[in-house]
């Protein structure tokens, strides 16, 4: 009898600790995503971009993006997505073509993939900062 009560207590403690851990993880993810919405994204393109290929990345748990931006004649020619860890944000990858077409980061995010859209924009912004001529 004592042994079964002891096992029951161990199982209950384990479940409580697991529940607390999961709750903390969800709160951290929620906090990261709320902070992401508040981040400003560069609205104006740098005035002078040096020709070349530049890599940029941005991450906030649970999203991580790495891009490669090819610049020629001060214009973005191609943006390649090197890595995109996401939950339901795969649809956000469509904004890469919009950035190239508009030559701007001032674009709408993809509905249903807002967080991934912002992280992609921030990664491209980082790459363009490397391309900016001083």
RODO-2510 file (C-alpha; in nm, 4 decimals, decimal comma):
residues 134
     n   res          X          Y          Z
     1     x     0,0000     0,0000     0,0000
     2     x     0,2779     0,2439     0,0934
     3     x     0,4601     0,1615    -0,2289
     4     x     0,1569     0,2390    -0,4468
     5     x     0,1004     0,5723    -0,2676
     6     x     0,4659     0,6599    -0,3188
     7     x     0,4458     0,5780    -0,6895
     8     x     0,1252     0,7800    -0,7192
     9     x     0,2936     1,0807    -0,5528
    10     x     0,5929     1,0559    -0,7875
    11     x     0,3643     1,0395    -1,0901
    12     x     0,1587     1,3373    -0,9673
    13     x     0,4697     1,5462    -0,8980
    14     x     0,6077     1,4590    -1,2411
    15     x     0,2815     1,5620    -1,4097
    16     x     0,2703     1,8886    -1,2161
    17     x     0,6294     1,9720    -1,3113
    18     x     0,5589     1,8815    -1,6728
    19     x     0,2502     2,1046    -1,6737
    20     x     0,4426     2,3971    -1,5255
    21     x     0,7217     2,3506    -1,7811
    22     x     0,4797     2,3434    -2,0737
    23     x     0,2975     2,6482    -1,9400
    24     x     0,6230     2,8434    -1,9112
    25     x     0,7245     2,7436    -2,2635
    26     x     0,3918     2,8593    -2,4072
    27     x     0,4200     3,1898    -2,2207
    28     x     0,7693     3,2445    -2,3617
    29     x     0,6537     3,1745    -2,7165
    30     x     0,3552     3,4069    -2,6710
    31     x     0,5809     3,6805    -2,5330
    32     x     0,8263     3,6425    -2,8227
    33     x     0,5476     3,6656    -3,0804
    34     x     0,3893     3,9703    -2,9152
    35     x     0,7281     4,1444    -2,9110
    36     x     0,7705     4,0552    -3,2783
    37     x     0,4516     4,2389    -3,3744
    38     x     0,5879     4,5550    -3,2099
    39     x     0,9196     4,5453    -3,4008
    40     x     0,9641     4,8167    -3,6613
    41     x     1,0568     4,7028    -4,0123
    42     x     1,2643     4,9291    -4,2328
    43     x     1,0202     5,1173    -4,4543
    44     x     1,2612     5,2889    -4,6924
    45     x     1,5263     5,0998    -4,8828
    46     x     1,8865     5,2138    -4,8338
    47     x     1,9728     5,4836    -5,0855
    48     x     2,2759     5,3070    -5,2243
    49     x     2,3214     4,9299    -5,2387
    50     x     2,6547     4,7768    -5,3347
    51     x     2,6447     4,4948    -5,5888
    52     x     2,6908     4,1530    -5,4365
    53     x     2,5261     3,8717    -5,2468
    54     x     2,4422     3,9295    -4,8829
    55     x     2,3107     3,6998    -4,6156
    56     x     2,0757     3,8007    -4,3387
    57     x     1,9032     3,6124    -4,0620
    58     x     1,6541     3,6724    -3,7863
    59     x     1,5033     3,4461    -3,5269
    60     x     1,2647     3,4557    -3,2386
    61     x     1,1520     3,1275    -3,0929
    62     x     0,9830     2,9379    -3,2609
    63     x     1,0648     3,1047    -3,5961
    64     x     1,4049     3,1256    -3,7652
    65     x     1,4847     3,2613    -4,1104
    66     x     1,8038     3,2887    -4,3162
    67     x     1,7996     3,4611    -4,6549
    68     x     2,0443     3,5474    -4,9277
    69     x     1,9865     3,8712    -5,1181
    70     x     2,1504     3,9304    -5,4550
    71     x     2,1936     4,2987    -5,5473
    72     x     2,2891     4,4227    -5,8929
    73     x     2,2790     4,7834    -6,0180
    74     x     2,1461     4,8960    -5,6796
    75     x     1,8389     4,6746    -5,7148
    76     x     1,7395     4,3542    -5,5431
    77     x     1,7531     4,0891    -5,8127
    78     x     1,6784     3,7695    -5,6207
    79     x     1,6072     3,6717    -5,2617
    80     x     1,6769     3,3094    -5,1760
    81     x     1,5337     3,1498    -4,8665
    82     x     1,8114     2,9418    -4,7103
    83     x     1,6237     2,8409    -4,3952
    84     x     1,2727     2,8901    -4,2628
    85     x     1,1739     2,7150    -3,9428
    86     x     0,8114     2,7903    -3,8834
    87     x     0,4894     2,6566    -3,7455
    88     x     0,2135     2,7514    -3,9843
    89     x     0,4000     3,0289    -4,1587
    90     x     0,5097     2,8638    -4,4806
    91     x     0,2716     3,0878    -4,6761
    92     x     0,4850     3,3877    -4,5734
    93     x     0,7542     3,2782    -4,8165
    94     x     0,5471     3,4391    -5,0920
    95     x     0,6504     3,7861    -4,9734
    96     x     1,0008     3,7358    -5,1118
    97     x     0,8715     3,7858    -5,4661
    98     x     0,6732     4,0901    -5,3535
    99     x     0,9834     4,2482    -5,1994
   100     x     1,1741     4,2005    -5,5264
   101     x     0,8847     4,3278    -5,7401
   102     x     0,8277     4,6366    -5,5242
   103     x     1,1946     4,6910    -5,4338
   104     x     1,0647     4,7655    -5,0872
   105     x     1,0170     4,6139    -4,7439
   106     x     0,7068     4,8276    -4,6933
   107     x     0,4674     4,5496    -4,7881
   108     x     0,1749     4,3784    -4,6230
   109     x     0,2352     4,0621    -4,4248
   110     x     0,0707     3,7394    -4,5346
   111     x    -0,2557     3,6755    -4,3541
   112     x    -0,2285     3,3674    -4,1365
   113     x     0,1510     3,3874    -4,1484
   114     x     0,2064     3,7287    -3,9930
   115     x     0,4849     3,6256    -3,7564
   116     x     0,6852     3,4429    -4,0246
   117     x     0,6303     3,7383    -4,2593
   118     x     0,7820     3,9779    -4,0078
   119     x     1,0790     3,7502    -3,9395
   120     x     1,1431     3,7173    -4,3155
   121     x     1,1266     4,0973    -4,3536
   122     x     1,3717     4,1418    -4,0649
   123     x     1,6149     3,8901    -4,2199
   124     x     1,6020     4,0719    -4,5553
   125     x     1,6450     4,4031    -4,3731
   126     x     1,9596     4,2669    -4,2079
   127     x     2,1007     4,1527    -4,5423
   128     x     2,0293     4,4922    -4,6992
   129     x     2,2055     4,6668    -4,4110
   130     x     2,5185     4,4767    -4,5149
   131     x     2,4680     4,5873    -4,8756
   132     x     2,4280     4,9536    -4,7915
   133     x     2,7134     5,1689    -4,9186
   134     x     2,8497     5,4129    -4,6675
***
